[in-house]
Amino acid sequence: MIGEFEYLLIAATLRLGEEAYGASIRREVEEATERPCSIGSLYTTLDRLEAKGLVTTWMGEATAQRGGRAKRMVSVTAKGVESASAFYRAISRVSRDISWEAR
């Protein structure tokens, strides 16, 4: 089973679609969690997800707004969707009938 941070990166990547690259994924995760996301942790985890076959990455076009640097683009594989779905189902099942506000 994937971990929480791996799930967050896969979910953010799916949300972003064709606009999924390091900085945009980081921004999406920070907005969702209201916590900082280090760029080192993000890329280390993307490397791990790619090694597991859950995402693919490639270098996009160099852009003027990035000083001629290319973006590392990210896409979720079918295996990644399956793994994230399994994680979500497990969290949903274990959380059923729990009200965190009442605690």
Phi and psi in degrees as a GROMACS rama.xvg file:
@    title "Ramachandran Plot"
@    xaxis  label "Phi"
@    yaxis  label "Psi"
@TYPE xy
-74.8998  162.867  ILE-2
-92.0618  174.405  GLY-3
-59.0432  -48.2437  GLU-4
-67.1305  -37.9017  PHE-5
-60.8972  -43.3698  GLU-6
-59.6005  -45.0958  TYR-7
-58.8935  -42.4482  LEU-8
-67.8349  -41.4033  LEU-9
-64.3884  -46.6895  ILE-10
-61.5705  -44.3392  ALA-11
-62.705  -40.646  ALA-12
-62.8474  -43.6376  THR-13
-63.0657  -42.5092  LEU-14
-59.9605  -40.8033  ARG-15
-78.7759  -22.5422  LEU-16
58.0607  -125.954  GLY-17
-69.2146  -10.9764  GLU-18
-96.7638  14.0082  GLU-19
-83.3846  111.81  ALA-20
-148.325  170.189  TYR-21
-43.1365  -57.6576  GLY-22
-66.3338  -38.0493  ALA-23
-71.3805  -36.4241  SER-24
-65.2846  -44.4593  ILE-25
-57.4017  -47.1016  ARG-26
-60.5976  -44.3185  ARG-27
-61.4693  -44.007  GLU-28
-66.7075  -42.7  VAL-29
-63.9853  -39.2849  GLU-30
-67.4281  -40.2656  GLU-31
-70.9823  -38.9738  ALA-32
-95.509  -14.2658  THR-33
55.977  37.0738  GLU-34
-139.414  153.124  ARG-35
-68.9246  149.966  PRO-36
-126.702  113.852  CYS-37
-72.0787  142.767  SER-38
-65.8247  -31.7381  ILE-39
-64.5796  -45.6422  GLY-40
-63.0004  -40.3434  SER-41
-60.7656  -50.5289  LEU-42
-71.6619  -33.6558  TYR-43
-62.1809  -42.9425  THR-44
-70.5666  -39.2869  THR-45
-60.4866  -40.8857  LEU-46
-60.5691  -43.2804  ASP-47
-64.9287  -43.1555  ARG-48
-62.9689  -37.5885  LEU-49
-68.2485  -40.6206  GLU-50
-63.2444  -31.513  ALA-51
-80.7757  -8.00222  LYS-52
80.7009  19.5328  GLY-53
-92.4503  -23.0007  LEU-54
-138.384  161.154  VAL-55
-122.155  147.95  THR-56
-130.787  154.87  THR-57
-156.71  160.33  TRP-58
-87.3069  124.588  MET-59
-80.8082  -169.947  GLY-60
-70.0871  146.645  GLU-61
-70.7178  140.027  ALA-62
-123.777  148.577  THR-63
-63.7292  -39.4296  ALA-64
-65.7337  -16.757  GLN-65
-103.751  19.5018  ARG-66
66.8682  30.3454  GLY-67
84.8704  3.55594  GLY-68
-86.5746  148.278  ARG-69
-88.3473  153.915  ALA-70
-92.3194  144.972  LYS-71
-88.7147  104.65  ARG-72
-81.8042  152.397  MET-73
-134.565  141.123  VAL-74
-138.313  143.312  SER-75
-88.9243  135.209  VAL-76
-84.9529  170.58  THR-77
-59.8814  -39.0273  ALA-78
-64.2195  -35.1867  LYS-79
-66.7176  -41.5488  GLY-80
-62.9844  -43.6018  VAL-81
-61.942  -44.9694  GLU-82
-65.7676  -42.7968  SER-83
-66.3784  -38.14  ALA-84
-63.3168  -41.7985  SER-85
-64.2187  -41.403  ALA-86
-61.9951  -47.0639  PHE-87
-61.1323  -44.1678  TYR-88
-62.1483  -41.2576  ARG-89
-64.06  -44.8954  ALA-90
-63.2864  -41.7802  ILE-91
-63.4067  -42.5933  SER-92
-65.6402  -46.4999  ARG-93
-70.537  -21.8747  VAL-94
-93.542  -5.67732  SER-95
-55.7306  135.727  ARG-96
67.9764  17.0512  ASP-97
-103.707  132.407  ILE-98
-113.889  105.466  SER-99
-68.8998  -26.6388  TRP-100
-67.0557  -28.713  GLU-101
-79.8925  -9.83849  ALA-102
